Amino acid sequence: MTTTPPPPVTPPSPQDVSSHPQTVVPLVIIAPVRDEAGLIRLTLDSMVRQTVRPVEWIIVDDGSKDETPEIVRQYARQYPFIRLVQRPDRGFRKVGGGVVAAFKYGITQIANQDYAYIAKLDGDMSFGPRYLEIMFEKFANDSKLAAVSGKVFREEDGKKIEEIIIDEHVAGQFKLYRREAFEQIGGFVEEVLWDGIDVHTARMKGWNTLSFYHPDAILMHHRLMGSSDKNVYRGRLRWGRGIWFMGYHPLYAIASGIFRMREKPFVIGGLLIIAGYLGAALRGAPRYDNPEFRQHLHQWQLAQIKNLIFKNKT
């Protein structure tokens, strides 16, 4: 059986994307990717059109077997701030911990060591040309802001559907950090719920974290959240095991599962989150070994439940 080779990639030329004045900021972006040939051009096109550009964008190819590396190379030839680095293929997609391991490898490859901000970006995202500009406005207005993102949406039946996260959380798909705060929390943990552990640790240490809606700062996710490994059902079970590891209070874990029942896959997705959590609890699966963190997390989660109850009574 013969396969038709993919069409050649034609990155937009620097002249095509220079309609907006561009400012280079001391930001390093690291994007761990694996087999993203079908989507990564959306991310590349979004980044080269930004009004505010990073000083360096390291794309870590984590063992792709498709054309992902070649697509990135074609962009890197036209845009020197883009750089491809490759890790040996581990033979499979390792969600969560594998992404963070690739991100950490990217940190070792940073050439511009005087950066003041660092970001982790997925290779299946797109966003408007003012996205980074708007994020940096938030940093300028709050010296205690550790991390920030826009809200995440996906397209479904021609409509934009929000992937709901609370305002205190920061989207894991494009997580932009102040370097000082990132180093103070010790970076990311190599586990599935790394993108929850980090923001709660930041708040525990006195920082603020924020995701917010702005029409020019929408993150479009071109894959259903939690579906990158086999299927979304497996992803929801993994989510439940992840919140057990993170240290969720049982009441908050059940409330989270019930809340997620209104998202695809409807009802069953939330049930699988609860099942994953309870299954991990019954097995005595390991938990994040930081008692201070779990105590802070429980206090915050119980306060959220209390506020919701009183809000519904008023």
C-alpha positions as CSV (number, residue, x, y, z in Angstrom):
1,M,0.0,0.0,0.0
2,T,1.4,3.4,-1.0
3,T,0.7,6.6,0.9
4,T,0.5,10.1,-0.6
5,P,3.2,12.4,0.9
6,P,1.9,15.4,2.7
7,P,1.9,18.7,0.8
8,P,4.9,20.9,1.4
9,V,4.6,23.4,4.2
10,T,4.8,27.1,3.3
11,P,5.2,29.2,6.4
12,P,4.0,32.8,6.2
13,S,6.9,35.0,5.3
14,P,8.2,37.6,7.8
15,Q,6.9,40.3,5.3
16,D,3.4,38.7,5.5
17,V,3.2,38.9,9.3
18,S,4.8,42.3,9.8
19,S,1.5,44.3,9.6
20,H,1.7,44.8,13.4
21,P,4.8,46.3,15.1
22,Q,6.4,43.5,17.0
23,T,8.1,43.8,20.4
24,V,10.5,41.1,21.7
25,V,10.1,40.4,25.4
26,P,12.4,38.3,27.7
27,L,10.1,35.3,27.4
28,V,11.2,31.7,26.7
29,I,8.4,29.4,25.4
30,I,8.9,25.6,25.6
31,A,6.5,23.4,23.6
32,P,6.7,19.6,24.1
33,V,5.2,18.0,21.1
34,R,4.7,14.5,19.7
35,D,3.0,13.5,16.4
36,E,1.3,16.9,16.0
37,A,1.7,17.2,12.2
38,G,-2.0,17.7,11.7
39,L,-2.3,20.6,14.1
40,I,1.1,22.2,14.9
41,R,1.0,24.6,11.9
42,L,-2.0,26.4,13.6
43,T,0.2,27.0,16.6
44,L,3.2,28.0,14.6
45,D,1.1,30.5,12.5
46,S,-0.4,31.9,15.7
47,M,3.0,32.5,17.2
48,V,4.8,34.2,14.3
49,R,1.8,36.6,14.0
50,Q,2.1,37.8,17.6
51,T,2.5,41.5,18.2
52,V,4.7,40.5,21.2
53,R,7.3,37.8,20.5
54,P,9.3,35.6,22.8
55,V,13.1,35.9,22.6
56,E,13.2,32.2,22.2
57,W,10.7,29.4,21.4
58,I,12.1,25.9,21.9
59,I,9.9,23.1,20.4
60,V,10.9,19.8,22.0
61,D,10.0,16.9,19.6
62,D,9.3,14.0,22.0
63,G,9.8,11.1,19.6
64,S,7.4,12.0,16.7
65,K,6.9,9.4,14.0
66,D,5.1,11.8,11.6
67,E,6.2,15.0,9.9
68,T,6.1,17.2,13.0
69,P,9.9,17.8,13.0
70,E,10.1,18.8,9.4
71,I,7.2,21.2,9.7
72,V,8.9,22.9,12.6
73,R,12.3,23.1,10.7
74,Q,10.6,24.8,7.8
75,Y,9.3,27.6,10.1
76,A,12.6,27.8,12.0
77,R,14.5,28.5,8.8
78,Q,12.4,31.7,8.3
79,Y,12.0,32.6,12.0
80,P,15.3,32.4,14.0
81,F,13.5,32.7,17.4
82,I,12.0,29.2,16.7
83,R,14.3,26.3,17.6
84,L,13.7,22.5,17.3
85,V,15.3,20.1,19.7
86,Q,14.7,16.4,19.7
87,R,14.5,13.7,22.4
88,P,14.9,10.0,21.8
89,D,11.6,8.2,21.2
90,R,10.3,6.4,24.4
91,G,7.9,4.5,22.1
92,F,4.6,5.8,23.4
93,R,2.8,9.0,24.4
94,K,3.2,9.6,28.1
95,V,0.6,12.1,29.2
96,G,1.3,14.4,32.1
97,G,4.7,13.2,33.4
98,G,6.1,12.7,29.9
99,V,5.0,16.3,28.9
100,V,6.7,17.7,31.9
101,A,9.9,15.6,31.4
102,A,10.1,17.0,27.8
103,F,9.5,20.5,29.1
104,K,12.3,20.1,31.6
105,Y,14.6,18.9,28.8
106,G,13.7,22.1,27.0
107,I,14.8,24.2,30.0
108,T,18.3,22.6,29.6
109,Q,18.4,23.8,26.0
110,I,17.6,27.5,26.7
111,A,20.2,29.8,25.1
112,N,18.9,33.2,26.4
113,Q,19.5,32.7,30.2
114,D,18.5,36.3,31.1
115,Y,14.8,35.6,30.5
116,A,12.2,36.9,33.0
117,Y,9.2,34.8,31.9
118,I,8.7,31.2,30.9
119,A,5.8,29.4,29.3
120,K,4.7,25.9,28.4
121,L,2.7,25.6,25.2
122,D,0.9,22.7,23.6
123,G,1.2,22.0,19.8
124,D,-2.5,21.9,19.1
125,M,-3.5,25.4,19.9
126,S,-4.3,28.6,18.1
127,F,-4.8,32.2,19.3
128,G,-5.1,35.7,18.1
129,P,-2.1,38.1,17.3
130,R,-2.5,40.1,20.5
131,Y,-2.6,37.1,22.9
132,L,0.9,37.6,24.4
133,E,0.5,41.4,24.4
134,I,-2.7,41.1,26.6
135,M,-1.0,38.6,28.9
136,F,1.9,41.0,29.5
137,E,-0.6,43.8,30.3
138,K,-1.8,41.6,33.2
139,F,1.7,41.0,34.4
140,A,2.4,44.8,34.3
141,N,-0.7,45.5,36.4
142,D,0.0,42.9,39.2
143,S,3.5,42.4,40.5
144,K,2.3,39.3,42.5
145,L,0.9,37.6,39.4
146,A,2.7,34.3,39.1
147,A,0.9,32.8,36.1
148,V,-1.7,33.8,33.6
149,S,-3.7,32.5,30.6
150,G,-6.8,33.3,28.6
151,K,-9.8,31.0,28.6
152,V,-9.8,27.9,26.5
153,F,-12.4,27.1,23.8
154,R,-12.9,24.4,21.2
155,E,-15.0,24.4,18.1
156,E,-18.0,22.1,18.0
157,D,-20.7,22.2,15.3
158,G,-19.5,25.6,14.2
159,K,-19.7,27.0,17.8
160,K,-17.1,28.0,20.3
161,I,-17.5,25.8,23.4
162,E,-15.6,26.8,26.5
163,E,-13.5,24.3,28.4
164,I,-14.4,25.6,31.8
165,I,-11.7,26.4,34.3
166,I,-12.1,28.6,37.3
167,D,-10.5,32.1,37.3
168,E,-7.9,31.1,39.8
169,H,-6.7,28.3,37.6
170,V,-4.4,28.8,34.6
171,A,-4.8,26.8,31.3
172,G,-2.3,24.0,31.1
173,Q,-2.3,24.3,27.3
174,F,-0.5,27.7,27.4
175,K,0.8,28.4,30.9
176,L,2.8,31.7,31.1
177,Y,4.9,32.2,34.3
178,R,6.9,34.9,35.9
179,R,10.3,33.3,36.2
180,E,10.7,34.3,39.9
181,A,7.5,32.6,40.8
182,F,8.1,29.5,38.6
183,E,11.5,28.9,40.3
184,Q,10.0,29.5,43.8
185,I,7.5,26.8,43.4
186,G,10.1,24.4,42.1
187,G,8.8,24.2,38.6
188,F,6.3,21.5,37.4
189,V,5.8,18.0,39.0
190,E,6.1,15.1,36.6
191,E,2.6,13.8,37.2
192,V,-0.8,14.0,35.3
193,L,-2.1,16.9,37.5
194,W,1.0,19.0,37.3
195,D,-1.1,21.9,36.0
196,G,-3.1,21.9,39.2
197,I,-0.3,21.4,41.7
198,D,1.7,24.3,40.3
199,V,-1.1,27.0,40.7
200,H,-2.1,25.8,44.2
201,T,1.6,25.8,45.2
202,A,2.0,29.4,43.8
203,R,-1.1,30.6,45.8
204,M,0.2,28.8,48.9
205,K,3.4,30.8,48.6
206,G,1.6,34.1,48.3
207,W,1.3,34.6,44.6
208,N,-1.8,35.2,42.4
209,T,-2.8,33.1,39.5
210,L,-5.4,34.0,36.8
211,S,-7.3,32.9,33.7
212,F,-9.6,35.5,32.2
213,Y,-11.8,36.1,29.2
214,H,-10.8,38.7,26.6
215,P,-12.2,38.5,23.0
216,D,-8.7,39.0,21.7
217,A,-7.1,36.5,24.1
218,I,-9.0,33.3,23.4
219,L,-7.1,30.0,23.3
220,M,-8.6,27.6,20.7
221,H,-7.9,24.0,21.6
222,H,-8.1,21.8,18.5
223,R,-8.4,18.5,20.5
224,L,-10.9,17.5,23.1
225,M,-9.3,18.0,26.5
226,G,-8.1,14.7,27.9
227,S,-8.3,12.8,24.6
228,S,-4.7,12.8,23.5
229,D,-4.0,9.3,25.0
230,K,-6.2,6.6,23.2
231,N,-9.6,8.2,23.9
232,V,-11.5,10.6,26.1
233,Y,-12.9,7.9,28.3
234,R,-9.4,6.7,29.3
235,G,-8.5,10.4,29.8
236,R,-11.4,10.9,32.3
237,L,-10.3,7.9,34.3
238,R,-6.8,9.2,34.3
239,W,-8.1,12.6,35.4
240,G,-9.8,10.9,38.5
241,R,-6.5,9.1,39.4
242,G,-4.7,12.4,38.9
243,I,-6.9,14.3,41.4
244,W,-6.4,11.5,43.9
245,F,-2.6,11.9,43.5
246,M,-2.9,15.7,43.8
247,G,-4.7,15.3,47.1
248,Y,-8.3,16.4,46.4
249,H,-10.7,16.4,49.3
250,P,-13.3,13.6,48.7
251,L,-16.2,16.1,48.7
252,Y,-14.5,18.3,46.1
253,A,-13.6,15.3,44.0
254,I,-17.2,14.2,43.8
255,A,-18.4,17.7,43.2
256,S,-15.8,18.0,40.3
257,G,-17.1,14.8,38.7
258,I,-20.7,16.0,38.9
259,F,-19.7,19.4,37.4
260,R,-17.9,17.7,34.5
261,M,-21.0,15.6,33.7
262,R,-22.3,18.5,31.6
263,E,-19.3,18.3,29.3
264,K,-18.5,15.7,26.6
265,P,-18.7,12.8,27.1
266,F,-21.9,13.8,28.9
267,V,-22.6,12.2,32.3
268,I,-20.2,9.3,31.8
269,G,-17.2,11.5,31.7
270,G,-17.9,12.8,35.2
271,L,-18.7,9.4,36.4
272,L,-15.4,8.1,35.1
273,I,-13.6,10.9,37.0
274,I,-15.2,9.9,40.2
275,A,-14.5,6.2,39.5
276,G,-10.9,7.0,38.8
277,Y,-10.6,8.8,42.1
278,L,-12.3,6.2,44.2
279,G,-10.4,3.4,42.5
280,A,-7.1,5.0,43.3
281,A,-8.3,5.6,46.9
282,L,-9.3,1.9,47.3
283,R,-6.0,0.8,46.0
284,G,-4.1,3.1,48.3
285,A,-2.4,4.7,45.3
286,P,0.4,7.1,46.0
287,R,-0.4,10.8,46.7
288,Y,1.6,14.0,46.2
289,D,4.0,13.8,49.2
290,N,3.6,17.3,50.6
291,P,1.3,17.5,53.7
292,E,1.4,21.3,53.8
293,F,0.2,21.4,50.2
294,R,-2.7,19.0,50.8
295,Q,-3.8,20.9,53.9
296,H,-3.8,24.2,51.9
297,L,-5.6,22.5,49.1
298,H,-8.3,21.1,51.4
299,Q,-8.9,24.4,53.0
300,W,-9.3,26.1,49.7
301,Q,-11.6,23.4,48.3
302,L,-13.9,23.3,51.3
303,A,-14.1,27.1,51.2
304,Q,-15.1,26.9,47.5
305,I,-17.9,24.4,48.4
306,K,-19.1,26.5,51.3
307,N,-19.2,29.6,49.1
308,L,-21.2,27.7,46.4
309,I,-23.7,26.5,49.0
310,F,-24.3,29.9,50.5
311,K,-24.4,31.5,47.0
312,N,-27.2,29.1,46.0
313,K,-29.2,29.9,49.2
314,T,-29.2,33.6,48.6
